[in-house]
Amino acid sequence: MNHTFDRYAGIVFLAVGAVFAIGSRSISTSAYGSNVGANIFPMVLGIALSLLSLRLIYESFRKQRAQKKRDNLDYKRFAVIFAAAVLYACFLEDIGFVISTFLFLLIGFQTMQRGRIWVSLLIAAAFSYGVYFLYVNVLDGSLPGFPAWLGLS
């Protein structure tokens, strides 16, 4: 682990998170058909990114130890997850939030750690439906539901 890189990356991510949180204040606070405005998601992400980057900066200063040799980068895993993210963005409206998020998480989990398919299926299903339920039913937001051809809408 390169602590110098982590420190600089933490500073950059802290700045990006602050820009997101501050910039989200200029976005409309209400959306048509939704009690949750378009500004909530970028503000929460900006705050989360800022807090996580503060933790990274703290850890990089705390652990000043000898740097180990550089790890080999895993381009294959990166390519699979990047392609899954692009496909997720492309098909979100067509197949709905729950199915596309489920497939993206399942691919991500299996790419990072092969095996334990049932655990991956359970976590991906619970997370994708849980987030959909909380956002749509509890917060009265709007997300693309299930596709019409399934008859679940």
DSSP file with accessible surface (Angstrom, degrees, kcal/mol):
  #  RESIDUE AA STRUCTURE BP1 BP2  ACC     N-H-->O    O-->H-N    N-H-->O    O-->H-N    TCO  KAPPA ALPHA  PHI   PSI    X-CA   Y-CA   Z-CA
    1    1 A M              0   0  125      0, 0.0     2,-0.9     0, 0.0    67,-0.4   0.000 360.0 360.0 360.0 132.2    0.0    0.0    0.0
    2    2 A N     >  -     0   0   73      1,-0.2     4,-2.2    65,-0.1     5,-0.1  -0.814 360.0-172.6 -97.0 104.1    1.4    3.4   -1.0
    3    3 A H  H  > S+     0   0   10     -2,-0.9     4,-2.2     1,-0.2    -1,-0.2   0.820  83.2  56.1 -71.0 -30.1    0.5    5.8    1.9
    4    4 A T  H  > S+     0   0   55      2,-0.2     4,-2.2     1,-0.2    -1,-0.2   0.939 109.8  45.8 -65.8 -45.2    1.7    8.9    0.0
    5    5 A F  H  > S+     0   0  132      1,-0.2     4,-3.0     2,-0.2     5,-0.2   0.913 111.8  52.5 -61.4 -43.4   -0.7    8.1   -2.8
    6    6 A D  H  X S+     0   0   31     -4,-2.2     4,-2.5     2,-0.2    -1,-0.2   0.892 108.4  51.2 -59.8 -40.2   -3.5    7.4   -0.4
    7    7 A R  H  X S+     0   0   37     -4,-2.2     4,-1.9     2,-0.2    -2,-0.2   0.947 113.9  42.3 -63.4 -48.4   -2.9   10.7    1.3
    8    8 A Y  H  X S+     0   0  143     -4,-2.2     4,-2.4     2,-0.2    -2,-0.2   0.899 114.5  51.1 -67.3 -39.1   -3.0   12.7   -2.0
    9    9 A A  H  X S+     0   0   15     -4,-3.0     4,-3.0     1,-0.2     5,-0.2   0.908 108.6  52.7 -64.0 -39.3   -6.0   10.7   -3.2
   10   10 A G  H  X S+     0   0    0     -4,-2.5     4,-2.1    -5,-0.2    -1,-0.2   0.897 109.3  48.8 -62.2 -40.0   -7.8   11.4    0.1
   11   11 A I  H  X S+     0   0   88     -4,-1.9     4,-2.1     2,-0.2    -2,-0.2   0.926 113.0  47.2 -65.9 -43.2   -7.2   15.1   -0.3
   12   12 A V  H  X S+     0   0   87     -4,-2.4     4,-2.6     1,-0.2    -2,-0.2   0.937 113.7  47.3 -64.2 -45.0   -8.5   15.0   -3.9
   13   13 A F  H  X S+     0   0  100     -4,-3.0     4,-2.7     1,-0.2    -1,-0.2   0.847 108.6  55.6 -67.2 -32.1  -11.6   13.0   -2.9
   14   14 A L  H  X S+     0   0   56     -4,-2.1     4,-2.3    -5,-0.2    -1,-0.2   0.934 109.9  46.1 -63.0 -42.9  -12.2   15.3    0.0
   15   15 A A  H  X S+     0   0   56     -4,-2.1     4,-2.4     2,-0.2    -2,-0.2   0.923 113.3  48.8 -65.9 -43.1  -12.3   18.3   -2.4
   16   16 A V  H  X S+     0   0   56     -4,-2.6     4,-2.5     1,-0.2    -2,-0.2   0.922 111.7  49.7 -63.0 -43.3  -14.5   16.4   -4.8
   17   17 A G  H  X S+     0   0    0     -4,-2.7     4,-2.6     2,-0.2    -1,-0.2   0.905 110.7  49.5 -62.1 -40.9  -16.9   15.4   -2.0
   18   18 A A  H  X S+     0   0   39     -4,-2.3     4,-2.8     2,-0.2     5,-0.3   0.915 110.5  50.4 -64.9 -40.6  -17.1   19.0   -0.8
   19   19 A V  H  X S+     0   0  101     -4,-2.4     4,-3.1     1,-0.2     5,-0.2   0.917 111.7  48.5 -63.8 -41.6  -17.8   20.3   -4.3
   20   20 A F  H  X S+     0   0   99     -4,-2.5     4,-1.9     2,-0.2    -2,-0.2   0.936 113.8  46.1 -61.7 -47.9  -20.6   17.7   -4.7
   21   21 A A  H  < S+     0   0   20     -4,-2.6     4,-0.4     2,-0.2    -2,-0.2   0.925 119.1  40.4 -64.1 -43.1  -22.1   18.6   -1.3
   22   22 A I  H >< S+     0   0  120     -4,-2.8     3,-1.1     1,-0.2     4,-0.3   0.913 115.4  51.4 -72.2 -41.8  -21.9   22.3   -2.0
   23   23 A G  H >< S+     0   0   34     -4,-3.1     3,-1.4    -5,-0.3     4,-0.3   0.795  98.5  66.1 -65.8 -28.1  -23.0   22.0   -5.6
   24   24 A S  G >< S+     0   0    2     -4,-1.9     3,-1.2     1,-0.3    -1,-0.2   0.737  86.9  70.6 -68.6 -18.4  -26.0   20.0   -4.7
   25   25 A R  G <  S+     0   0  198     -3,-1.1    -1,-0.3    -4,-0.4    -2,-0.2   0.736  93.9  55.6 -69.6 -20.4  -27.5   23.0   -3.0
   26   26 A S  G <  S+     0   0  110     -3,-1.4    -1,-0.2    -4,-0.3     2,-0.2   0.522  89.8  94.4 -90.0  -4.3  -28.0   24.7   -6.4
   27   27 A I  S <  S-     0   0   65     -3,-1.2    12,-0.1    -4,-0.3    10,-0.0  -0.573  94.1 -84.8 -84.7 151.1  -30.1   21.7   -7.7
   28   28 A S        -     0   0   72     -2,-0.2    11,-0.8     1,-0.1    10,-0.5  -0.205  30.5-144.8 -54.8 139.3  -33.9   21.9   -7.4
   29   29 A T  S    S+     0   0  101      8,-0.2     8,-0.4     9,-0.2     2,-0.3   0.501  79.6  46.0 -88.8  -4.4  -35.2   20.7   -4.0
   30   30 A S        -     0   0   80      7,-0.1     2,-0.3     6,-0.1     8,-0.1  -0.982  64.5-160.3-137.0 151.8  -38.3   19.0   -5.4
   31   31 A A  B >   -A   34   0A  42      3,-0.9     3,-1.9    -2,-0.3     2,-0.2  -0.934  37.7 -88.8-127.8 153.6  -39.0   16.8   -8.3
   32   32 A Y  T 3  S+     0   0  229     -2,-0.3     3,-0.1     1,-0.3    -2,-0.0  -0.398 111.9   1.7 -63.2 124.3  -42.2   16.0  -10.2
   33   33 A G  T 3  S+     0   0   65     -2,-0.2     2,-0.4     1,-0.2    -1,-0.3   0.663 116.4  94.3  76.2  15.3  -44.0   13.1   -8.5
   34   34 A S  B <   -A   31   0A  10     -3,-1.9    -3,-0.9     1,-0.1   107,-0.2  -0.997  58.2-158.3-143.7 135.7  -41.4   12.7   -5.8
   35   35 A N  S    S+     0   0  125    105,-1.7     2,-0.6    -2,-0.4   106,-0.2   0.632  84.6  76.5 -81.8 -17.3  -41.1   14.1   -2.2
   36   36 A V  S    S-     0   0   17    104,-0.4   106,-0.2    99,-0.1    -6,-0.1  -0.867  82.7-138.2 -96.2 122.5  -37.3   13.5   -2.4
   37   37 A G    >>  -     0   0    5     -2,-0.6     3,-1.1    -8,-0.4     4,-0.5  -0.241  20.4-109.8 -78.3 168.3  -35.6   16.2   -4.5
   38   38 A A  T 34 S+     0   0   57    -10,-0.5    -9,-0.2     1,-0.2    -1,-0.1   0.648 113.1  65.2 -71.0 -13.3  -32.9   15.7   -7.0
   39   39 A N  T 3> S+     0   0   20    -11,-0.8     4,-1.6     1,-0.2    -1,-0.2   0.676  84.9  72.6 -84.7 -15.8  -30.4   17.4   -4.7
   40   40 A I  H <> S+     0   0   68     -3,-1.1     4,-2.8     2,-0.2     5,-0.3   0.944  93.4  50.3 -67.4 -48.8  -30.5   14.8   -1.9
   41   41 A F  H  X S+     0   0  144     -4,-0.5     4,-2.6     1,-0.2     5,-0.2   0.945 113.4  43.1 -62.0 -49.8  -28.5   12.0   -3.7
   42   42 A P  H  > S+     0   0   27      0, 0.0     4,-2.5     0, 0.0    -1,-0.2   0.891 114.7  52.0 -65.0 -31.9  -25.5   14.2   -4.7
   43   43 A M  H  X S+     0   0   60     -4,-1.6     4,-2.5     2,-0.2     5,-0.2   0.945 111.7  45.2 -68.3 -44.4  -25.5   15.8   -1.3
   44   44 A V  H  X S+     0   0   84     -4,-2.8     4,-2.7     1,-0.2     5,-0.2   0.921 114.7  48.9 -64.5 -42.6  -25.4   12.5    0.5
   45   45 A L  H  X S+     0   0   80     -4,-2.6     4,-2.8    -5,-0.3    -1,-0.2   0.904 111.0  50.5 -63.8 -40.1  -22.8   11.1   -1.8
   46   46 A G  H  X S+     0   0    0     -4,-2.5     4,-2.3    -5,-0.2    -2,-0.2   0.920 112.5  45.9 -63.9 -42.5  -20.7   14.2   -1.4
   47   47 A I  H  X S+     0   0   84     -4,-2.5     4,-2.6     2,-0.2     5,-0.2   0.928 114.1  48.4 -66.6 -43.3  -20.9   14.0    2.4
   48   48 A A  H  X S+     0   0   41     -4,-2.7     4,-2.6    -5,-0.2     5,-0.2   0.923 112.2  48.9 -62.7 -43.1  -20.1   10.3    2.4
   49   49 A L  H  X S+     0   0   56     -4,-2.8     4,-2.3    -5,-0.2    -1,-0.2   0.913 111.8  49.7 -63.5 -40.0  -17.1   10.8    0.0
   50   50 A S  H  X S+     0   0   20     -4,-2.3     4,-2.1    -5,-0.2    -2,-0.2   0.926 112.4  46.6 -64.7 -44.6  -15.8   13.6    2.3
   51   51 A L  H  X S+     0   0  110     -4,-2.6     4,-1.9     1,-0.2    -2,-0.2   0.916 113.6  48.0 -65.7 -41.7  -16.1   11.5    5.4
   52   52 A L  H  X S+     0   0  122     -4,-2.6     4,-2.1    -5,-0.2    -1,-0.2   0.880 110.9  51.1 -67.6 -35.5  -14.5    8.5    3.8
   53   53 A S  H  X S+     0   0    5     -4,-2.3     4,-2.6    -5,-0.2    -1,-0.2   0.877 106.7  54.3 -71.2 -33.7  -11.6   10.6    2.4
   54   54 A L  H  X S+     0   0   89     -4,-2.1     4,-2.5     2,-0.2    -1,-0.2   0.916 108.9  49.4 -62.3 -39.6  -11.0   12.1    5.9
   55   55 A R  H  X S+     0   0  152     -4,-1.9     4,-2.7     2,-0.2    -2,-0.2   0.911 110.4  50.5 -64.2 -40.7  -10.7    8.5    7.2
   56   56 A L  H  X S+     0   0   53     -4,-2.1     4,-2.3     2,-0.2    -2,-0.2   0.916 110.6  48.6 -64.3 -42.8   -8.3    7.7    4.4
   57   57 A I  H  X S+     0   0   27     -4,-2.6     4,-1.8     2,-0.2     5,-0.2   0.931 112.1  49.5 -62.7 -44.1   -6.2   10.7    5.2
   58   58 A Y  H  X S+     0   0  130     -4,-2.5     4,-2.1     1,-0.2    -2,-0.2   0.931 112.2  47.5 -60.2 -46.6   -6.1    9.8    8.9
   59   59 A E  H  X S+     0   0   32     -4,-2.7     4,-2.1     1,-0.2    -1,-0.2   0.863 108.6  54.6 -65.1 -36.0   -5.1    6.2    8.2
   60   60 A S  H  < S+     0   0    1     -4,-2.3    -1,-0.2     1,-0.2    -2,-0.2   0.860 112.8  42.6 -69.4 -32.6   -2.4    7.3    5.8
   61   61 A F  H  < S+     0   0  115     -4,-1.8     3,-0.4    -5,-0.2    -2,-0.2   0.845 113.8  52.6 -77.0 -34.0   -0.8    9.5    8.4
   62   62 A R  H  < S+     0   0  138     -4,-2.1     2,-0.9     1,-0.2    -2,-0.2   0.859 107.2  51.7 -70.5 -35.8   -1.3    6.9   11.2
   63   63 A K     <  +     0   0   81     -4,-2.1     2,-1.5    -5,-0.2    -1,-0.2  -0.599  62.9 162.4-107.7  74.6    0.4    4.1    9.4
   64   64 A Q        +     0   0  118     -2,-0.9     2,-0.2    -3,-0.4    -3,-0.1  -0.637  27.3 139.2 -90.9  80.3    3.7    5.4    8.3
   65   65 A R        -     0   0  126     -2,-1.5   -62,-0.2     1,-0.1     3,-0.1  -0.707  61.5 -67.2-118.9 172.9    5.5    2.2    7.6
   66   66 A A        -     0   0   92     -2,-0.2     2,-0.3     1,-0.1    -1,-0.1  -0.303  55.7-114.0 -61.8 138.6    7.8    0.9    4.9
   67   67 A Q        -     0   0  108      1,-0.1   -65,-0.1    -3,-0.1    -1,-0.1  -0.569  27.0-138.3 -77.6 134.3    6.2    0.7    1.5
   68   68 A K        -     0   0  148    -67,-0.4     3,-0.1    -2,-0.3    -1,-0.1  -0.358  38.8 -74.7 -82.1 169.1    5.8   -2.8    0.1
   69   69 A K        -     0   0  183      1,-0.1    -1,-0.2    -2,-0.1     2,-0.1  -0.297  64.1 -86.5 -64.3 153.9    6.5   -3.6   -3.5
   70   70 A R        -     0   0  205      1,-0.1    -1,-0.1    -3,-0.1     2,-0.1  -0.351  42.7-126.1 -67.5 131.6    3.9   -2.5   -5.9
   71   71 A D        -     0   0  122     -2,-0.1     2,-0.3    -3,-0.1    -1,-0.1  -0.456  27.9-104.2 -74.1 150.1    1.0   -4.9   -6.4
   72   72 A N        -     0   0  160     -2,-0.1     2,-0.2     1,-0.1    -1,-0.1  -0.551  37.4-118.7 -72.8 137.7    0.1   -6.0   -9.9
   73   73 A L        -     0   0   97     -2,-0.3     2,-1.1     1,-0.1     3,-0.2  -0.547  15.1-134.5 -78.5 143.0   -3.0   -4.3  -11.2
   74   74 A D     >  +     0   0   80     -2,-0.2     4,-1.7     1,-0.2     5,-0.1  -0.745  30.6 170.2-102.2  87.6   -5.9   -6.6  -12.0
   75   75 A Y  H  > S+     0   0  167     -2,-1.1     4,-2.6     1,-0.2     5,-0.2   0.822  72.4  59.8 -69.3 -30.7   -7.1   -5.3  -15.4
   76   76 A K  H  > S+     0   0  166      2,-0.2     4,-2.3     1,-0.2    -1,-0.2   0.949 107.9  43.5 -66.0 -47.4   -9.4   -8.2  -16.1
   77   77 A R  H  > S+     0   0  103      1,-0.2     4,-2.4     2,-0.2     5,-0.3   0.898 114.0  51.8 -63.3 -41.1  -11.6   -7.6  -12.9
   78   78 A F  H  X S+     0   0  137     -4,-1.7     4,-2.7     1,-0.2     5,-0.2   0.932 110.0  49.0 -60.2 -44.7  -11.6   -3.8  -13.6
   79   79 A A  H  X S+     0   0   56     -4,-2.6     4,-2.6     2,-0.2     5,-0.2   0.902 111.4  49.2 -63.8 -40.8  -12.7   -4.4  -17.2
   80   80 A V  H  X S+     0   0   58     -4,-2.3     4,-2.3     2,-0.2    -1,-0.2   0.944 115.2  42.8 -65.1 -46.3  -15.6   -6.7  -16.1
   81   81 A I  H  X S+     0   0   49     -4,-2.4     4,-2.3     2,-0.2    -2,-0.2   0.897 114.3  51.2 -70.3 -36.2  -16.8   -4.4  -13.4
   82   82 A F  H  X S+     0   0  121     -4,-2.7     4,-2.3    -5,-0.3    -2,-0.2   0.942 111.6  47.4 -64.5 -44.4  -16.5   -1.3  -15.7
   83   83 A A  H  X S+     0   0   48     -4,-2.6     4,-2.7    -5,-0.2     5,-0.2   0.905 111.4  51.4 -63.5 -39.6  -18.4   -3.1  -18.5
   84   84 A A  H  X S+     0   0    9     -4,-2.3     4,-2.4    -5,-0.2    -1,-0.2   0.898 109.6  50.1 -64.6 -37.9  -21.1   -4.1  -15.9
   85   85 A A  H  X S+     0   0   39     -4,-2.3     4,-2.2     2,-0.2    -2,-0.2   0.904 111.2  48.3 -67.1 -39.4  -21.4   -0.5  -14.8
   86   86 A V  H  X S+     0   0   66     -4,-2.3     4,-2.2     2,-0.2    -2,-0.2   0.932 113.7  46.5 -66.2 -44.6  -21.8    0.8  -18.3
   87   87 A L  H  X S+     0   0   96     -4,-2.7     4,-2.4     2,-0.2    -2,-0.2   0.880 109.5  55.7 -64.9 -35.9  -24.4   -1.9  -19.1
   88   88 A Y  H  X S+     0   0   57     -4,-2.4     4,-0.8    -5,-0.2    -2,-0.2   0.933 109.8  45.4 -59.6 -46.2  -26.2   -1.0  -15.8
   89   89 A A  H  < S+     0   0   71     -4,-2.2     4,-0.4     1,-0.2     3,-0.3   0.879 114.5  49.2 -66.2 -36.6  -26.4    2.6  -16.8
   90   90 A C  H  < S+     0   0   81     -4,-2.2     4,-0.3     1,-0.2     3,-0.2   0.875 119.3  34.7 -71.2 -38.8  -27.6    1.7  -20.3
   91   91 A F  H  X S+     0   0   96     -4,-2.4     4,-2.5     1,-0.2     5,-0.4   0.345  85.6 101.3-102.8   7.3  -30.3   -0.8  -19.3
   92   92 A L  H  X S+     0   0   41     -4,-0.8     4,-1.1    -3,-0.3     8,-0.2   0.931  90.2  39.3 -59.3 -45.2  -31.6    0.9  -16.1
   93   93 A E  H  4 S+     0   0  146     -4,-0.4    -1,-0.2    -3,-0.2    -2,-0.1   0.862 117.1  50.7 -72.8 -35.0  -34.7    2.4  -17.7
   94   94 A D  H  4 S+     0   0  104     -4,-0.3    -2,-0.2     1,-0.2    -1,-0.2   0.910 125.0  21.2 -73.8 -44.9  -35.4   -0.7  -19.9
   95   95 A I  H  < S-     0   0   40     -4,-2.5     4,-0.4     1,-0.2    -1,-0.2   0.449 111.5-115.2-106.9  -1.6  -35.3   -3.5  -17.3
   96   96 A G     X  -     0   0    2     -4,-1.1     4,-1.8    -5,-0.4     5,-0.3   0.030  27.1 -78.3  90.9 163.6  -35.9   -1.4  -14.2
   97   97 A F  H  > S+     0   0   22     47,-2.8     4,-2.6    48,-0.2     5,-0.3   0.919 121.3  50.9 -67.7 -46.2  -34.0   -0.6  -11.1
   98   98 A V  H  > S+     0   0   13     46,-0.4     4,-2.3     1,-0.2     5,-0.2   0.949 115.4  39.9 -64.0 -48.3  -34.5   -3.8   -9.1
   99   99 A I  H  > S+     0   0   44     -4,-0.4     4,-2.6     2,-0.2     5,-0.2   0.936 118.3  46.5 -69.6 -44.8  -33.4   -6.2  -11.9
  100  100 A S  H  X S+     0   0    5     -4,-1.8     4,-2.5     2,-0.2    -2,-0.2   0.914 115.0  46.6 -67.3 -39.1  -30.5   -4.1  -13.2
  101  101 A T  H  X S+     0   0    7     -4,-2.6     4,-2.8    -5,-0.3     5,-0.3   0.914 111.8  52.1 -67.6 -41.0  -29.1   -3.4   -9.7
  102  102 A F  H  X S+     0   0   48     -4,-2.3     4,-2.5    -5,-0.3    -2,-0.2   0.945 112.6  44.5 -57.8 -48.5  -29.5   -7.1   -8.9
  103  103 A L  H  X S+     0   0   78     -4,-2.6     4,-2.6     2,-0.2     5,-0.2   0.912 113.5  50.5 -65.3 -40.9  -27.6   -8.2  -12.0
  104  104 A F  H  X S+     0   0   58     -4,-2.5     4,-2.6    -5,-0.2    -1,-0.2   0.935 113.3  44.9 -63.0 -45.9  -24.9   -5.5  -11.4
  105  105 A L  H  X S+     0   0   29     -4,-2.8     4,-3.1     2,-0.2     5,-0.2   0.908 112.4  51.8 -65.1 -41.0  -24.3   -6.5   -7.8
  106  106 A L  H  X S+     0   0   31     -4,-2.5     4,-2.4    -5,-0.3     5,-0.2   0.934 112.3  45.5 -62.0 -44.8  -24.3  -10.2   -8.7
  107  107 A I  H  X S+     0   0   73     -4,-2.6     4,-2.0     2,-0.2    -2,-0.2   0.926 114.5  49.2 -63.7 -43.1  -21.7   -9.7  -11.4
  108  108 A G  H  X S+     0   0   12     -4,-2.6     4,-2.2    -5,-0.2     5,-0.2   0.932 112.2  47.1 -62.6 -45.7  -19.6   -7.4   -9.1
  109  109 A F  H  X S+     0   0   71     -4,-3.1     4,-2.3     1,-0.2    -1,-0.2   0.926 114.8  45.9 -62.5 -44.2  -19.7   -9.9   -6.2
  110  110 A Q  H  < S+     0   0   23     -4,-2.4    -1,-0.2    -5,-0.2    -2,-0.2   0.791 111.3  53.1 -72.6 -26.5  -18.8  -12.9   -8.4
  111  111 A T  H  < S+     0   0   22     -4,-2.0     3,-0.2    -5,-0.2    -1,-0.2   0.907 113.9  41.8 -71.1 -41.2  -16.0  -10.9  -10.0
  112  112 A M  H  < S+     0   0  102     -4,-2.2     2,-0.3     1,-0.3    -2,-0.2   0.852 133.8  12.5 -76.1 -35.9  -14.4   -9.9   -6.7
  113  113 A Q  S  < S-     0   0  118     -4,-2.3    -1,-0.3    -5,-0.2    -2,-0.1  -0.851  75.8-143.6-147.6 108.3  -14.9  -13.4   -5.1
  114  114 A R        +     0   0  199     -2,-0.3     2,-0.1    -3,-0.2    -3,-0.1  -0.315  65.0  26.5 -67.2 152.9  -15.8  -16.5   -7.0
  115  115 A G  S    S+     0   0   39      1,-0.1     5,-0.1    -5,-0.1    -2,-0.1  -0.302  72.1  89.0  89.6-177.7  -18.1  -19.0   -5.4
  116  116 A R     >  +     0   0  159      1,-0.1     4,-2.1     3,-0.1     3,-0.2   0.917  49.2 167.2  50.9  48.0  -20.7  -18.7   -2.6
  117  117 A I  H  >  +     0   0   72      1,-0.2     4,-2.8     2,-0.2     5,-0.2   0.865  68.3  55.3 -62.6 -36.3  -23.3  -18.0   -5.4
  118  118 A W  H  > S+     0   0  203      2,-0.2     4,-2.4     1,-0.2    -1,-0.2   0.889 107.9  48.4 -67.1 -37.7  -26.2  -18.4   -3.0
  119  119 A V  H  > S+     0   0   56      2,-0.2     4,-2.7     1,-0.2     5,-0.3   0.924 112.8  48.7 -66.2 -42.8  -24.9  -15.7   -0.6
  120  120 A S  H  X S+     0   0   13     -4,-2.1     4,-2.5     1,-0.2     5,-0.2   0.911 112.0  49.3 -62.9 -42.4  -24.3  -13.4   -3.6
  121  121 A L  H  X S+     0   0   47     -4,-2.8     4,-2.4     2,-0.2     5,-0.2   0.927 113.0  46.9 -61.7 -45.1  -27.8  -14.0   -4.9
  122  122 A L  H  X S+     0   0  127     -4,-2.4     4,-2.7     2,-0.2     5,-0.2   0.936 115.1  44.2 -65.4 -46.6  -29.4  -13.4   -1.5
  123  123 A I  H  X S+     0   0   85     -4,-2.7     4,-2.7     2,-0.2     5,-0.3   0.931 115.0  48.5 -66.2 -44.7  -27.4  -10.1   -0.8
  124  124 A A  H  X S+     0   0    0     -4,-2.5     4,-2.4    -5,-0.3     5,-0.3   0.920 114.9  45.3 -62.8 -41.9  -27.9   -8.7   -4.3
  125  125 A A  H  X S+     0   0   43     -4,-2.4     4,-2.3    -5,-0.2     5,-0.4   0.940 115.1  46.4 -67.7 -45.7  -31.7   -9.5   -4.2
  126  126 A A  H  X S+     0   0   64     -4,-2.7     4,-2.3    -5,-0.2     5,-0.2   0.916 116.0  45.3 -64.3 -42.1  -32.2   -8.1   -0.7
  127  127 A F  H  X S+     0   0  113     -4,-2.7     4,-2.7    -5,-0.2     5,-0.3   0.945 114.0  46.7 -67.7 -47.7  -30.2   -4.9   -1.3
  128  128 A S  H  X S+     0   0    2     -4,-2.4     4,-1.8    -5,-0.3    -2,-0.2   0.935 120.1  38.2 -65.5 -43.8  -31.7   -4.1   -4.7
  129  129 A Y  H  X S+     0   0  118     -4,-2.3     4,-3.0    -5,-0.3     5,-0.2   0.891 115.3  54.7 -73.3 -36.3  -35.3   -4.6   -3.6
  130  130 A G  H  X S+     0   0   28     -4,-2.3     4,-2.6    -5,-0.4     5,-0.2   0.928 110.3  44.8 -62.4 -44.8  -34.7   -3.1   -0.2
  131  131 A V  H  X S+     0   0   48     -4,-2.7     4,-2.7    -5,-0.2     5,-0.3   0.923 114.4  50.0 -65.1 -42.4  -33.3    0.1   -1.6
  132  132 A Y  H  X S+     0   0   40     -4,-1.8     4,-2.7    -5,-0.3     5,-0.4   0.945 112.7  46.7 -60.4 -47.4  -36.2    0.2   -4.1
  133  133 A F  H  X>S+     0   0   85     -4,-3.0     4,-2.2     1,-0.2     5,-1.1   0.933 114.7  46.2 -61.8 -47.5  -38.7   -0.3   -1.4
  134  134 A L  I  X>S+     0   0  100     -4,-2.6     5,-2.2    -5,-0.2     4,-0.6   0.926 117.3  42.9 -62.4 -44.2  -37.2    2.3    0.9
  135  135 A Y  I  <5S+     0   0   65     -4,-2.7     6,-3.0    -5,-0.2    -2,-0.2   0.921 124.1  33.4 -71.4 -42.2  -36.8    4.9   -1.8
  136  136 A V  I  <5S+     0   0   29     -4,-2.7     4,-0.2    -5,-0.3    -3,-0.2   0.929 130.7  27.4 -82.7 -46.4  -40.2    4.5   -3.5
  137  137 A N  I  <5S+     0   0   83     -4,-2.2    -3,-0.2    -5,-0.4    -2,-0.1   0.883 130.0  32.6 -89.1 -39.4  -42.5    3.5   -0.6
  138  138 A V  I  <<S+     0   0   88     -5,-1.1    -3,-0.2    -4,-0.6    -4,-0.1   0.924 131.3  30.1 -84.8 -47.8  -40.9    5.2    2.4
  139  139 A L  S   <S-     0   0   89     -5,-2.2  -104,-0.3    -6,-0.2    -3,-0.1   0.470  99.5-128.5 -90.8  -2.5  -39.4    8.3    0.9
  140  140 A D        +     0   0   82     -6,-0.2  -105,-1.7    -4,-0.2  -104,-0.4   0.846  57.6 146.5  56.5  38.2  -42.0    8.6   -1.9
  141  141 A G        -     0   0    8     -6,-3.0     2,-0.4  -107,-0.2    -1,-0.1  -0.283  46.3-117.6 -89.3-178.6  -39.3    8.9   -4.5
  142  142 A S        +     0   0   77   -106,-0.2  -108,-0.0    -2,-0.1    -6,-0.0  -0.990  34.7 162.3-129.7 128.5  -39.5    7.6   -8.1
  143  143 A L        -     0   0   51     -2,-0.4     2,-0.3   -11,-0.1   -50,-0.0  -0.952  52.5 -85.3-133.1 154.3  -37.3    4.9   -9.6
  144  144 A P        -     0   0   28      0, 0.0   -47,-2.8     0, 0.0   -46,-0.4  -0.457  53.2-154.8 -61.7 123.7  -37.8    2.8  -12.8
  145  145 A G        -     0   0   25     -2,-0.3   -48,-0.2     1,-0.2   -46,-0.2   0.264  38.5 -44.4 -79.3-150.4  -39.9   -0.1  -11.6
  146  146 A F  S    S-     0   0   48    -50,-0.2    -1,-0.2     1,-0.1   -50,-0.2  -0.476  72.7 -91.5 -77.7 153.0  -40.1   -3.6  -13.1
  147  147 A P    >>> -     0   0    9      0, 0.0     3,-1.4     0, 0.0     5,-0.6  -0.305  30.9-121.6 -66.0 150.6  -40.5   -3.8  -16.9
  148  148 A A  G >45S+     0   0   90      1,-0.3     3,-1.1     2,-0.2     5,-0.1   0.830 107.7  65.7 -62.9 -33.4  -44.0   -3.9  -18.3
  149  149 A W  G 345S+     0   0  191      1,-0.3    -1,-0.3     2,-0.1    -3,-0.0   0.674  96.0  58.3 -67.7 -14.3  -43.5   -7.3  -20.0
  150  150 A L  G <45S-     0   0   70     -3,-1.4    -1,-0.3     1,-0.0    -2,-0.2   0.736  98.7-138.3 -82.7 -24.8  -43.1   -8.9  -16.6
  151  151 A G  T <<5S+     0   0   65     -3,-1.1    -3,-0.1    -4,-0.6    -2,-0.1   0.700  71.8 112.5  77.3  16.6  -46.5   -7.8  -15.4
  152  152 A L      <       0   0  112     -5,-0.6    -4,-0.1     0, 0.0    -6,-0.1   0.514 360.0 360.0 -96.6  -8.5  -45.2   -6.9  -11.9
  153  153 A S              0   0  115     -6,-0.3    -5,-0.0    -5,-0.1     0, 0.0  -0.366 360.0 360.0 -72.3 360.0  -45.7   -3.1  -12.2
